Amino acid sequence: MPPFRIDVPELVLADLRERLSHTRFTVASDRTPWNAGADPADLRALVDYWADGFDWRRVEARLNTYSHHLADIDGRRVHFVHVKSARPGAMPLVLTHGWPSCFVEMLAVADRLAADFDVVIPSLPGFGYSEAPGGPFIGRRIAETWQHLMTVTLGYQRYGAFGGDIGGSVTQWLGALYPASVAGIHMTSGSLTAGIDSAALNPDELAYLAAEQAYDAQDGGYSEIMRTRPDTIAAALTDSPAGLLAWIADKYRDWSDCAGDLKTRWTADDLLTVATLYWATGSIGSSFRAYYDHPHAGPRPPITVPTAITLSHEPLMAGFPQSLAERAFPGLRHFARPERGGHFMSHEEPDYLAEQLRTFFLPLT
C-alpha cells in the first residue's frame, strides 16, 4: 500500500472559487434565522470566506501530516488513515464516521488515543476518496470490507470498533458478524433500537420511540429526499458549491451540541474543510447511497461481544432509556449519558470521547 497524499488540482480550486463568486442567494422564509433551513445571511458569510479567505492548501498540508493509504478490497478503492501507536503491541481500533461527516471528524480523537492504540480511520464507501460500492450500500457489506481491511490488509488479528450514525450501524454489524476478531464495540448513536421486540417494551421505552418518531417527522425532510430521489438533489449539490455547503451546514447546526449557534462548535474552516473534500471528490451524491439502499439492509444477527454506549447529546437521543440498550446488547458493559457532545462527538468533545474509549477498550486488550 503506497502512501496517498491529498492533492486537489489547482484547476478544481479555481473552478470552485469562480462558481462561488457567482452564487445566487435565496431570501429567508422565516424571520428567525435557521427556522426554515440554512440561514441566507450566515450562508453568504461562509460562501464569501470560501471564495476569498479560506486557505485550502494550508488545510491540505495539515491533513497530509497523517498517514493516508488506498487499499484495493474486492476490486474497490478504500481510503483510510492509519495512526500507529509507539506502544508495542497496541490494540487496534477502527473508527467509522457517519453522514454528512468524513474521516476528518475522527482525527482529533485518534491523536488522543495514539499513546495506547493503533487507530484506523476508513472513509465510508462513496465518501471522499473511497470508491462507491458496486452493490447496495448496507452495514453488512461495509463490515465485511472493514474486516478485510483490518485482518487481511493490515494483518491485525483482534481489534475494537467505534462509530456513530452510519458508523455506529457498521460497528454493530462488525460485532455481530465477527465476534472472534472484534474485541468490543462502542457507539454514540446508530440503530440502537434495531431488532427490539416492540411487544415487550415498557412505558419509558415506548415513550422514547414515540418521541423518536416525532423528531424524525420534523427533521426528516432531508432523508426522505435522499432516500427517494437522491440523484435529483445530487444534481443540484454537485453543481453548486453554495448549495452543497447549505445542505451540510444545516445538519451540522441541527445535530451538534451548539444550542442553535453553529459558531460555538464549528469554525468556518471546520465546515469548509468538510465541504471542500465533498466538492473536490464529487462524492455528495454517492454519499446518499446509505439512505437509498437502506431497504436492502436486512435483519442484523444478535450481538454478544462487549459493548459500550456513550450517548450523543442531541435531540434524537434525548430520553433514550438505558433499558433499551440492555435489551439490544446482552454484552453491555458501559453506558454513559454525557451532557455535552452531539452527533459529531468525536470532533465536538475529543478529550471526553477519547477517555470513554480508553476506559472501555484498555481492559479488553
QUIRA-V541773 format. One line per field, one symbol per residue. phi: phi as a letter, one per 30 degrees, with the letter a starting at -180 (. if undefined). A space follows every 10 residues. Layout:
BEGIN
phi=???
END
This chain:
BEGIN
phi=.ddcbdbded dddddedddd dcdccdcedb ddeidcjede dddedddddd daldcdddde dddddddcbb ccbhibdbca cbccddddid ddbcccdbcc caeeecddde edcddcbdbc bddeeichcc ddddcddbee dddddddded ccdcidcbac bbabhedddd dddedddbdd ccdabbbcaj hdcdiddddc ddeddddddd ddddddddcd eedddddcbd ddddedddcc dddeddddde ddddcddchi ceddcbdede dddddddddd chcdddddee ddceeddidc ddccdebbbc dddbedcdid deddddddbe cdcbbbbdca jdeceeddbd dddddddddd dedcd
END
